[in-house]
Amino acid sequence: MFASTVRDEEKKRDQGDQRWLYTAVWRWHFYAGIIFAPFIIMLAVTGAIYLFKPQIEDWMYQDLYYVQDGQQQLTPSQQIAAVREAYPGAEIASYKPGFAAGRTSEVGLQDGTDSLTVFVNPYDGQIVGQLADADRLMGEIERLHGELMIGTVGDRMVELAACWAMILLVTGIYLWWPRDQKALLGTILPRLNKGGRTLWRDLHAVTAFWLSAFVALLILTGLPWSGVLGEKINQLATATNTGYPPFATAWGPKPESVIPAKEIAEVPWAAEQLPVPVSTVANETLPLEDVIRIAEERGVHPGYTITYPEGEHGVYTVSVSSDRPEDEATLHIDQYSGSVLSDLRFVDYGIMAKAIAIGIALHEGHYFGFWNQLIGLLTCIGLVAVVISGMIMWWKRRPSGKLGAPTVPRDYRVARWVCVIILLLGIVLPLAGISIVVALLLDYYVISKFPKIKQWVG
């Protein structure tokens, strides 16, 4: 009799713990959704547009990208000479050979404070047109997606939103998790015959469940670009030789600068921290044709860009970020002797760099062509639908004149679990951990201390 009573009491206590924990998770899910909904929608919309960058730019800039196919091309040096004549005083920064029949060559210029791309007909040397880097639509979309067009502060805000999107996903899965194992409707299928809040709840929860793996993949593959966590990932990859292993690029002793490759050229992620070697000064700089010959002899994938040396100790940098990470390459070539000082390929990447390179290709929608783009597009559309349905669901259940947040749990055991979660998030997602501490302090010292605010929140 006594044992049965004890078991009943333990069962009630466990059920109470679960209820309090559910409420605590729901509260964090609620606040995260309210605060970060606009950011998530913005990231989804801009991401969906950027997925189709190749098609959009081919359509927008077709008059710059394509010319009538000819019989014989001018040499790269002749094309560069035509650009120098048309833009006297401008500094040649890079050269990208046309990588298909009828495709223009692209010459990067620094003209004062302006960065330009000049498009050259490789068959007759005529200047087809120019495009300022600041005027590229997809560049603006990328800046909005990555940093809200406000630099470092925007980068941190986007990273914070991405971290909280991951928290929303995890807490949402916990809230969705079926307590009744036999209930298919409302868990993996929406109850379309129900109206009101039930229908919106199912559209929100069930859609999020089906998209959860794809959303998680988008978030995780985007974080390596972020300012805080991305730098930590880079440091970890370098420290563990899971980025680029030094032995893969060091062919004998040679002087190296402390400048990372990302500061002199657009290179694949795995090569961004690769130290740039220096050229041994001699009398005559290598012709551009010889650099192209070296790149082709080494089987560099078409579509590569040659970045010009900076100063007398600078090097030619040949780099290509292909649709397939397996075709990525970064070469540094002595500008005088033509010696290949480093040659970094996908096969040289460490396991972390390989995973991130593939993740970036998936994130941008070009790893396996149109189907990658389509899956990414559907995920972005679904993510917008999840956010909007969540907002509608909140609005329908919100008491008049109140925010309608779930009740604050007061059970110390729940608080203990929350502290553990904060600690883990602080380690894995630093910005999220900091923001949770700030939110807890506001909750305890502001919301709970002012009756009017507390009443409005509840």
C-alpha positions as CSV (number, residue, x, y, z in Angstrom):
1,M,0.0,0.0,0.0
2,F,2.8,2.4,1.0
3,A,4.9,1.5,-2.0
4,S,2.0,2.1,-4.3
5,T,1.4,5.5,-2.8
6,V,5.1,6.4,-3.3
7,R,5.0,5.3,-6.9
8,D,2.0,7.4,-7.5
9,E,3.6,10.4,-5.9
10,E,6.8,9.8,-8.0
11,K,4.7,9.5,-11.2
12,K,2.9,12.8,-10.4
13,R,6.2,14.5,-9.7
14,D,7.7,13.2,-13.0
15,Q,4.6,14.4,-14.9
16,G,5.0,17.8,-13.2
17,D,8.7,18.0,-14.1
18,Q,7.8,17.2,-17.7
19,R,5.1,19.8,-17.8
20,W,7.4,22.5,-16.4
21,L,10.2,21.5,-18.8
22,Y,7.7,21.6,-21.7
23,T,6.6,25.1,-20.6
24,A,10.2,26.3,-20.3
25,V,11.1,25.0,-23.8
26,W,7.9,26.5,-25.2
27,R,8.8,29.9,-23.6
28,W,12.2,30.0,-25.2
29,H,10.7,28.8,-28.5
30,F,8.1,31.5,-28.3
31,Y,10.5,34.4,-27.6
32,A,13.0,33.2,-30.2
33,G,10.2,33.0,-32.8
34,I,8.9,36.5,-32.0
35,I,12.3,38.2,-32.0
36,F,14.0,36.4,-34.9
37,A,11.0,35.8,-37.3
38,P,11.9,38.9,-39.5
39,F,15.5,37.8,-39.8
40,I,14.7,34.2,-40.7
41,I,12.3,35.4,-43.4
42,M,14.9,37.7,-44.8
43,L,17.6,35.0,-44.8
44,A,15.2,32.5,-46.5
45,V,14.1,35.0,-49.2
46,T,17.6,36.3,-50.0
47,G,18.9,32.7,-49.8
48,A,16.3,31.5,-52.3
49,I,17.2,34.2,-54.7
50,Y,20.9,33.6,-54.4
51,L,20.4,29.9,-55.2
52,F,19.7,30.9,-58.8
53,K,22.6,33.3,-59.1
54,P,24.0,31.6,-62.3
55,Q,20.7,31.7,-64.2
56,I,19.9,35.3,-63.0
57,E,23.3,36.7,-63.9
58,D,23.4,34.9,-67.2
59,W,20.1,36.6,-68.1
60,M,20.9,40.0,-66.6
61,Y,24.4,40.3,-68.1
62,Q,24.1,38.3,-71.3
63,D,25.2,41.2,-73.4
64,L,28.4,41.3,-71.3
65,Y,29.0,37.6,-71.0
66,Y,28.5,36.4,-74.6
67,V,29.8,37.4,-78.0
68,Q,29.7,35.9,-81.4
69,D,32.0,32.8,-81.5
70,G,35.1,33.5,-83.7
71,Q,37.8,31.4,-85.3
72,Q,40.9,32.5,-83.3
73,Q,41.4,34.4,-80.1
74,L,43.8,37.1,-79.3
75,T,46.5,36.3,-76.8
76,P,45.7,37.3,-73.2
77,S,48.5,39.9,-73.3
78,Q,46.8,41.5,-76.3
79,Q,43.5,41.6,-74.5
80,I,45.1,43.2,-71.5
81,A,46.8,45.7,-73.7
82,A,43.4,46.7,-75.1
83,V,42.0,47.2,-71.6
84,R,45.1,49.3,-70.6
85,E,44.5,51.5,-73.6
86,A,40.8,52.0,-72.8
87,Y,41.5,52.5,-69.1
88,P,44.8,54.5,-68.8
89,G,46.0,54.7,-65.2
90,A,43.8,51.9,-63.9
91,E,45.6,48.9,-62.2
92,I,45.0,45.5,-63.6
93,A,44.0,43.2,-60.7
94,S,42.9,40.0,-62.3
95,Y,42.2,38.1,-65.5
96,K,39.7,35.4,-66.1
97,P,39.9,33.7,-69.5
98,G,36.6,32.9,-71.3
99,F,35.8,29.4,-70.2
100,A,33.4,28.5,-73.1
101,A,33.0,29.2,-76.8
102,G,31.6,32.7,-77.3
103,R,32.3,33.7,-73.7
104,T,34.1,37.0,-73.0
105,S,37.3,37.4,-71.0
106,E,36.9,39.3,-67.7
107,V,39.6,41.7,-66.5
108,G,39.4,43.0,-63.0
109,L,40.5,46.7,-62.6
110,Q,41.1,49.0,-59.6
111,D,40.3,52.4,-61.0
112,G,40.9,54.8,-58.2
113,T,38.5,53.7,-55.4
114,D,36.3,51.8,-57.9
115,S,36.6,48.0,-58.5
116,L,35.5,47.2,-62.0
117,T,35.2,44.1,-64.2
118,V,35.8,44.8,-67.9
119,F,34.5,42.4,-70.4
120,V,36.6,41.8,-73.5
121,N,35.8,40.1,-76.7
122,P,38.7,37.6,-76.9
123,Y,38.4,37.4,-80.7
124,D,38.9,41.0,-81.6
125,G,39.9,42.7,-78.4
126,Q,36.9,45.0,-78.3
127,I,35.6,46.2,-74.9
128,V,32.1,44.8,-74.6
129,G,31.3,46.7,-71.4
130,Q,32.1,47.1,-67.8
131,L,30.4,46.4,-64.5
132,A,31.2,47.9,-61.1
133,D,31.5,45.3,-58.4
134,A,29.2,47.5,-56.2
135,D,26.5,47.4,-58.9
136,R,26.2,43.6,-59.1
137,L,22.7,42.7,-58.0
138,M,23.7,39.3,-56.6
139,G,26.5,40.9,-54.8
140,E,24.0,43.1,-53.0
141,I,21.8,40.1,-52.3
142,E,24.8,38.3,-50.8
143,R,25.7,41.3,-48.6
144,L,22.1,41.5,-47.4
145,H,22.0,37.8,-46.7
146,G,25.4,37.7,-45.0
147,E,25.7,41.0,-43.2
148,L,22.4,43.0,-43.7
149,M,24.5,45.5,-45.7
150,I,25.9,47.0,-42.5
151,G,29.3,45.2,-42.2
152,T,30.5,43.5,-39.0
153,V,27.5,44.4,-36.9
154,G,25.2,42.9,-39.5
155,D,27.3,39.8,-39.8
156,R,27.0,39.3,-36.0
157,M,23.2,39.8,-36.2
158,V,22.9,37.3,-39.0
159,E,25.0,34.8,-37.1
160,L,22.9,35.3,-34.0
161,A,19.7,34.8,-36.0
162,A,21.1,31.6,-37.5
163,C,22.1,30.3,-34.1
164,W,18.6,31.0,-32.8
165,A,17.1,29.4,-35.8
166,M,18.9,26.2,-34.8
167,I,17.6,26.6,-31.3
168,L,14.1,27.1,-32.7
169,L,14.5,23.9,-34.7
170,V,15.6,21.9,-31.6
171,T,13.0,23.3,-29.3
172,G,10.4,22.9,-32.0
173,I,11.2,19.2,-32.4
174,Y,10.9,18.8,-28.6
175,L,7.5,20.5,-28.6
176,W,6.3,18.5,-31.7
177,W,7.5,15.2,-30.3
178,P,4.3,13.0,-30.2
179,R,3.4,12.0,-26.6
180,D,0.8,9.7,-28.1
181,Q,2.8,7.3,-30.3
182,K,-0.4,6.3,-32.3
183,A,-1.3,9.8,-33.3
184,L,-0.4,10.3,-36.9
185,L,-2.6,13.3,-37.5
186,G,-1.1,16.4,-36.0
187,T,2.4,14.8,-36.0
188,I,3.4,13.7,-39.5
189,L,0.1,14.7,-41.2
190,P,-1.8,18.0,-40.7
191,R,-5.4,17.9,-39.5
192,L,-6.8,19.7,-42.5
193,N,-10.4,19.1,-41.4
194,K,-9.8,21.2,-38.3
195,G,-10.1,24.9,-38.3
196,G,-8.7,27.8,-36.2
197,R,-5.6,27.4,-34.1
198,T,-5.4,23.6,-34.5
199,L,-5.0,23.9,-38.3
200,W,-2.4,26.6,-38.0
201,R,-0.6,24.6,-35.3
202,D,-0.4,21.6,-37.6
203,L,0.7,23.6,-40.6
204,H,3.4,25.1,-38.5
205,A,4.6,22.0,-36.6
206,V,4.1,19.3,-39.3
207,T,5.8,21.4,-42.1
208,A,8.7,22.2,-39.7
209,F,9.1,18.5,-39.0
210,W,9.4,17.5,-42.6
211,L,11.8,20.3,-43.3
212,S,13.8,20.0,-40.2
213,A,16.8,18.0,-41.7
214,F,17.0,20.4,-44.7
215,V,16.8,23.5,-42.5
216,A,19.4,22.1,-40.1
217,L,21.7,21.5,-43.1
218,L,21.2,25.0,-44.4
219,I,22.1,26.5,-41.0
220,L,25.1,24.3,-40.4
221,T,26.6,24.8,-43.8
222,G,26.1,28.6,-43.5
223,L,27.8,29.0,-40.1
224,P,31.4,28.5,-41.4
225,W,31.1,32.0,-43.1
226,S,30.0,33.7,-39.9
227,G,32.4,36.0,-38.0
228,V,32.5,34.5,-34.6
229,L,31.8,30.8,-35.0
230,G,33.3,30.7,-38.5
231,E,36.6,32.0,-37.1
232,K,36.5,29.3,-34.3
233,I,35.8,26.6,-36.9
234,N,38.8,27.9,-39.0
235,Q,41.0,27.9,-35.9
236,L,39.9,24.4,-35.0
237,A,40.6,23.2,-38.6
238,T,44.0,24.8,-38.6
239,A,45.0,23.5,-35.2
240,T,43.9,19.9,-35.9
241,N,45.3,19.8,-39.5
242,T,41.7,19.1,-40.7
243,G,41.7,22.2,-42.9
244,Y,44.6,22.2,-45.2
245,P,47.6,20.1,-44.0
246,P,50.8,22.0,-44.3
247,F,52.7,19.1,-45.9
248,A,50.3,19.2,-48.8
249,T,51.5,22.6,-50.0
250,A,55.1,22.8,-48.8
251,W,57.4,21.5,-51.5
252,G,60.8,22.3,-50.0
253,P,61.9,25.3,-48.0
254,K,60.7,28.7,-49.3
255,P,60.1,32.1,-47.7
256,E,56.5,32.8,-46.8
257,S,54.6,35.9,-45.9
258,V,52.2,36.1,-43.0
259,I,49.4,37.2,-45.4
260,P,46.5,34.7,-45.8
261,A,45.3,34.0,-49.3
262,K,41.9,35.5,-48.7
263,E,43.5,39.0,-48.4
264,I,44.9,38.9,-52.0
265,A,42.4,36.9,-54.0
266,E,39.0,35.2,-54.1
267,V,39.8,31.6,-53.1
268,P,37.9,28.6,-51.8
269,W,37.1,28.5,-48.1
270,A,39.7,25.8,-47.3
271,A,42.5,28.0,-48.9
272,E,41.5,31.3,-47.2
273,Q,44.1,30.9,-44.4
274,L,46.8,29.5,-46.6
275,P,49.9,31.6,-46.1
276,V,50.9,33.3,-49.3
277,P,54.5,32.5,-50.4
278,V,56.7,35.2,-51.9
279,S,58.5,35.5,-55.2
280,T,62.2,35.5,-55.5
281,V,62.9,38.9,-57.1
282,A,64.4,38.7,-60.6
283,N,64.5,41.0,-63.7
284,E,61.5,40.1,-65.7
285,T,57.9,39.2,-64.8
286,L,56.4,36.1,-66.3
287,P,54.0,36.7,-69.2
288,L,50.3,36.0,-68.6
289,E,50.4,33.3,-71.3
290,D,52.9,31.3,-69.2
291,V,50.7,31.5,-66.1
292,I,47.8,30.1,-68.2
293,R,50.0,27.4,-69.6
294,I,51.0,26.3,-66.1
295,A,47.4,26.3,-64.9
296,E,46.3,24.1,-67.9
297,E,49.3,21.8,-67.6
298,R,48.3,21.2,-64.0
299,G,44.7,20.5,-65.0
300,V,43.1,23.5,-63.2
301,H,39.3,23.4,-63.9
302,P,38.1,26.0,-66.5
303,G,36.6,29.1,-65.0
304,Y,39.7,29.9,-63.0
305,T,40.8,33.5,-62.2
306,I,44.4,34.7,-62.3
307,T,45.1,37.4,-59.6
308,Y,48.1,39.6,-60.4
309,P,51.0,39.9,-58.0
310,E,51.1,42.7,-55.5
311,G,54.5,44.3,-55.4
312,E,57.8,42.9,-56.4
313,H,57.5,40.0,-53.9
314,G,54.0,39.1,-54.8
315,V,52.8,36.0,-56.6
316,Y,50.3,35.1,-59.3
317,T,47.4,33.3,-57.7
318,V,45.3,31.0,-59.8
319,S,42.0,30.0,-58.1
320,V,38.8,28.4,-59.0
321,S,35.7,27.7,-56.9
322,S,33.9,25.2,-59.0
323,D,30.3,23.9,-58.7
324,R,31.9,20.7,-57.6
325,P,34.3,21.1,-54.6
326,E,36.4,18.3,-56.0
327,D,37.4,20.7,-58.8
328,E,38.6,23.5,-56.5
329,A,42.2,24.7,-56.8
330,T,44.5,27.4,-55.4
331,L,47.9,27.8,-56.9
332,H,50.6,30.4,-56.0
333,I,53.2,30.9,-58.8
334,D,56.4,32.8,-58.6
335,Q,55.9,35.9,-60.8
336,Y,59.5,35.7,-62.2
337,S,60.5,32.0,-62.4
338,G,57.1,30.4,-62.9
339,S,57.8,28.0,-60.1
340,V,54.6,26.7,-58.5
341,L,55.1,27.6,-54.8
342,S,51.9,25.9,-53.6
343,D,49.2,23.9,-55.2
344,L,46.2,23.2,-53.0
345,R,43.4,20.9,-54.2
346,F,40.4,19.2,-52.7
347,V,42.4,16.0,-52.3
348,D,44.8,17.9,-50.0
349,Y,42.0,19.2,-47.7
350,G,41.6,17.7,-44.3
351,I,38.3,16.0,-43.4
352,M,36.8,19.2,-41.9
353,A,37.7,21.3,-44.9
354,K,36.3,18.7,-47.3
355,A,33.0,18.5,-45.3
356,I,32.7,22.3,-45.2
357,A,33.5,22.6,-49.0
358,I,30.8,20.2,-49.8
359,G,28.5,21.9,-47.4
360,I,29.1,25.3,-49.0
361,A,28.3,23.8,-52.4
362,L,25.1,22.4,-51.1
363,H,24.2,25.6,-49.3
364,E,24.7,27.6,-52.5
365,G,22.7,25.1,-54.5
366,H,25.2,24.0,-57.1
367,Y,26.6,20.7,-55.9
368,F,24.3,18.5,-57.9
369,G,22.8,21.1,-60.3
370,F,19.2,22.1,-60.7
371,W,17.9,19.5,-58.2
372,N,20.1,21.1,-55.5
373,Q,18.6,24.5,-56.3
374,L,15.1,23.1,-56.3
375,I,15.4,21.4,-52.9
376,G,17.0,24.6,-51.5
377,L,14.2,26.7,-52.9
378,L,11.5,24.5,-51.4
379,T,13.2,24.5,-48.1
380,C,13.3,28.3,-48.1
381,I,9.7,28.6,-49.1
382,G,8.7,26.1,-46.5
383,L,10.7,28.0,-43.8
384,V,8.9,31.2,-44.6
385,A,5.6,29.3,-44.4
386,V,6.6,27.9,-41.0
387,V,7.5,31.3,-39.6
388,I,4.3,32.9,-41.0
389,S,2.0,30.1,-39.7
390,G,3.7,30.4,-36.3
391,M,3.0,34.1,-36.2
392,I,-0.6,33.6,-37.1
393,M,-0.9,30.9,-34.5
394,W,0.5,33.2,-31.9
395,W,-1.8,36.0,-32.9
396,K,-4.9,33.8,-32.7
397,R,-4.0,32.6,-29.2
398,R,-2.7,35.9,-27.9
399,P,-4.9,37.4,-25.1
400,S,-6.2,40.9,-25.8
401,G,-3.7,43.5,-24.8
402,K,-1.0,41.0,-23.9
403,L,2.0,39.4,-25.5
404,G,0.8,36.0,-24.5
405,A,4.1,34.4,-23.6
406,P,4.0,31.0,-21.9
407,T,4.2,31.0,-18.1
408,V,7.6,31.3,-16.4
409,P,8.5,27.9,-14.9
410,R,9.5,28.1,-11.2
411,D,10.7,24.6,-10.6
412,Y,14.4,24.6,-9.6
413,R,15.0,21.3,-11.4
414,V,13.9,23.0,-14.7
415,A,16.2,25.9,-13.9
416,R,19.1,23.4,-13.5
417,W,18.4,22.0,-17.0
418,V,18.2,25.5,-18.4
419,C,21.7,26.2,-17.0
420,V,23.1,23.1,-18.6
421,I,21.6,24.0,-21.9
422,I,23.0,27.6,-21.6
423,L,26.5,26.2,-20.9
424,L,26.4,23.8,-23.9
425,L,25.1,26.6,-26.2
426,G,27.7,29.0,-24.9
427,I,30.4,26.5,-26.0
428,V,28.9,25.5,-29.3
429,L,27.2,28.7,-30.3
430,P,28.9,31.6,-28.4
431,L,26.6,34.4,-29.6
432,A,23.5,32.3,-28.7
433,G,24.9,31.6,-25.2
434,I,25.6,35.3,-24.6
435,S,22.2,36.3,-25.8
436,I,20.5,33.7,-23.5
437,V,22.3,35.1,-20.5
438,V,21.2,38.6,-21.5
439,A,17.6,37.3,-21.9
440,L,17.6,35.6,-18.5
441,L,18.9,38.7,-16.8
442,L,16.2,40.8,-18.5
443,D,13.6,38.2,-17.5
444,Y,14.7,38.2,-13.9
445,Y,15.6,41.8,-13.2
446,V,13.2,43.6,-15.5
447,I,10.2,41.6,-16.5
448,S,9.6,40.0,-13.1
449,K,10.2,43.2,-11.2
450,F,7.7,45.4,-13.0
451,P,4.1,44.3,-12.6
452,K,2.8,46.1,-15.7
453,I,5.5,44.5,-17.9
454,K,5.0,41.1,-16.3
455,Q,1.2,41.4,-16.9
456,W,1.6,42.4,-20.5
457,V,4.1,39.6,-21.2
458,G,1.8,37.0,-19.6
